Amino acid sequence: MLKRTIYLILAIGFAFAGTAGAWGLSSLPGLGTSYGASYGDPDGFLLRAKNAEALIDKSADSLFKAVASKEEQAKMEEMQKKLNEITDDKEKNALRQQITESEMATIEKRAKDQELQEEAKKWDVNKKKMVATAFYNFSLGALQAGLLVPEGTSLVNSLKGNPANAVRFAIKIVSVLEAVKTINGILGGTVNVISAMKPLMATADIEVKTPSSAAEKPKDASGDI
């Protein structure tokens, strides 16, 4: 899994290549300052994993709404309605991940659609701003997620290596493993979305800005449509 994750981190880096603020190899784990690393602190890791996943979910939803057809949006609204009705945490998280993966697949597909590319040339200023903000935040979440996977794996190995900690943090270890599995599962989709959106944004005359570091703050999207 670690080799696949490193490949995906590099793929995200290449997807960023040529964009304003593109990050380099110094941002990769082991090659520079790790994103907010708190080794030995499972609670700190879980909080950052939750925030990165939420950032990806929210920004993917914004990009999806910008490019999806009315039929695709209606279908997703039904899934969101079902999500709101679920009370079981495990079932809710599974459906949330399914929604994000579905939205990312749709974004990738629609971004390559010639009809949408022509339509994008006519987007107004507000929509362009929304797409730019969502893309930046999505890229930031992807970068953070890519760094969190190897960190989480290292954290689990470290805790398990100490018998006292293995018992003390048994439940936390399971939670960290689940977080790593979830994040790793959506990393491939983030690479595809970033690669697909860059040409579409260029067609729409939207400047493609990406974070230079995983420690950067998300852009405020509260005023976007």
RAVENNOR-V269265 format. One record per residue. N is the residue number from 0. NEAR is the number of other C-alpha atoms within 8 Angstrom. Layout:
# RAVENNOR-V269265
n = {N,N}
near = {NEAR,NEAR}
This chain:
# RAVENNOR-V269265
n = {0,1,2,3,4,5,6,7,8,9,10,11,12,13,14,15,16,17,18,19,20,21,22,23,24,25,26,27,28,29,30,31,32,33,34,35,36,37,38,39,40,41,42,43,44,45,46,47,48,49,50,51,52,53,54,55,56,57,58,59,60,61,62,63,64,65,66,67,68,69,70,71,72,73,74,75,76,77,78,79,80,81,82,83,84,85,86,87,88,89,90,91,92,93,94,95,96,97,98,99,100,101,102,103,104,105,106,107,108,109,110,111,112,113,114,115,116,117,118,119,120,121,122,123,124,125,126,127,128,129,130,131,132,133,134,135,136,137,138,139,140,141,142,143,144,145,146,147,148,149,150,151,152,153,154,155,156,157,158,159,160,161,162,163,164,165,166,167,168,169,170,171,172,173,174,175,176,177,178,179,180,181,182,183,184,185,186,187,188,189,190,191,192,193,194,195,196,197,198,199,200,201,202,203,204,205,206,207,208,209,210,211,212,213,214,215,216,217,218,219,220,221,222,223,224}
near = {4,7,6,7,13,9,8,12,12,8,9,13,11,7,9,12,8,5,9,7,8,13,13,8,7,8,12,11,10,6,8,9,8,10,9,5,7,7,7,7,7,11,7,8,13,11,8,8,12,9,8,12,11,8,11,12,9,8,12,13,10,11,12,12,8,8,10,11,6,6,6,8,10,8,8,9,8,8,9,9,8,8,10,7,6,9,7,6,7,6,9,11,8,8,9,9,10,8,11,11,10,8,11,13,10,10,15,12,8,10,12,10,8,6,6,11,13,9,8,11,9,7,9,6,6,8,11,11,9,12,11,12,11,13,15,14,13,13,12,14,13,14,11,12,14,15,13,12,13,11,11,12,10,8,11,11,8,9,13,9,8,8,8,6,11,12,7,6,9,9,6,9,12,8,9,13,11,8,11,12,8,9,13,12,7,10,13,9,10,13,13,9,12,13,10,12,12,9,8,12,12,10,11,12,7,9,7,12,11,14,12,9,8,11,7,8,4,7,7,6,8,4,5,8,5}
